[in-house]
Amino acid sequence: MLIASATLAIDPPLKYTSIFAECRAHPVHNMHDLLLPLLLLSAAVSIAADMDLLFSRYMKEYHKTYVGDELEYRRQVFTKNYEMIQEHNAKNASWTMEVNKFTDLTDEEFEAQYLGFDDSSPTPEDPTAPDIEEMFESNIVYRIPKSVDWREKGMVTPVKDQKRCGSCWAFATVAAVESAMLIKYGKNLSLSEQQLLDCALSAGCRGGEPSWALNYVLKHGLCSEEQYPYDAKRQQCHRCSKVASVHSYYRVKPLKYAALMYYVSRQPVLVSIDSRGLKHYKSGISSAPCSALRNHAVLIVGYGQENGHRYWIVKNSWGADWGEQGFFRLKRVSSSKGFGKCGIRIAPYFPVV
């Protein structure tokens, strides 16, 4: 693949002429007055050249090709994001950021292309509208471990990449079923997200809701990824031979901190969050600004504490080259009530296989 090279268009003779013309019109009495504009110009050209080189390397590493006006526009977006990343990392926060495959996208583009949670309700007449049963009685005392990591127990399947499609709801649902199958039957399966994208009630790459996907799995089961491979776009639903099914699925009591911890200690749990602050996440415990307006579905696979900071361990679907090998840690707010960080406690679900 040919990779376009970004070059900075400048005209040194014109710029230097304008500076010296200004000096002749207004004679200087201090050499500093003459050198300062030249030094500033030199620094600006050097910084621009460095960014030009960085962006060229970035395009090569991530196999991106831009030409013409799009090349210059993407370079500007990259530069703005790069400066934001450097500024954040200089703060010595509890988490770090890095340049990644999203760095040439604006926040609006990122949200439109990669975030796909949709909690708009199906119509009452829709026969596939899920009937949710809540669990967890608040007046019962449960034994909850101080920390859990289902990865260490080998009960979390490899991280996948949803690519440029808002199919997070399908990936999170499949990940939850895969882990449930591992925990109960010891079966390490790679199940089909594309089946849900094509067949379950949703807007396809424009969004969906995990409970709708779980309801589909309850009725139809899931086929293997090998039978029904992922294509990152919605297509015609077709038949396949199911290799996994669920007997039921449940919603954890909304907003209950102890309830969510308890069920995560039993198996990974599906949640939805506001993930806009995770675009450039690299490592650490994220406390990025966020709201309870959820836009992304993920899977909690554990929780823990580090240096006095509590966190959730979360499996994402942006590939293993993102974050902590495809996972991230999110600040765990321990108040007994409320939405939780980024709305994580609003609507948790888990399947029973």
Buried (B, 14 or more C-beta within 10 A) or exposed (E): EEBBEBEEEEEEEEEEEEEEEEEEEEEEEEEEEBEEBEEEBEEEBEEBEEBBEBBBEBBBEBEBEBEEEEBBEBBEBBBEBBEBBEEBBEEEBBBBBEBBBBBBBBEEEBBBBBBBBBBEEBEEEEEEBBEEEEEBEEEEEBEBEEBBBBBEEEBBBEBBBBBBBBBBBBBBBBBBBBBBBBBEEEEEBBBBBBBBBBBBBBBBBEBBBBBBBBBBBBEBBBBBBEBBEBEBBBEEBEEBEBBBBBEEBBBBBBBBBBBBBBBBBEBBBBBBBBBBBBBBBBBBBBBBEBEBEBBBBBBBBBBBEEEEBBBBBBBBBBBBEBBBEBBBBBBBBEEEEBBBBBBBBBBBBBBEB
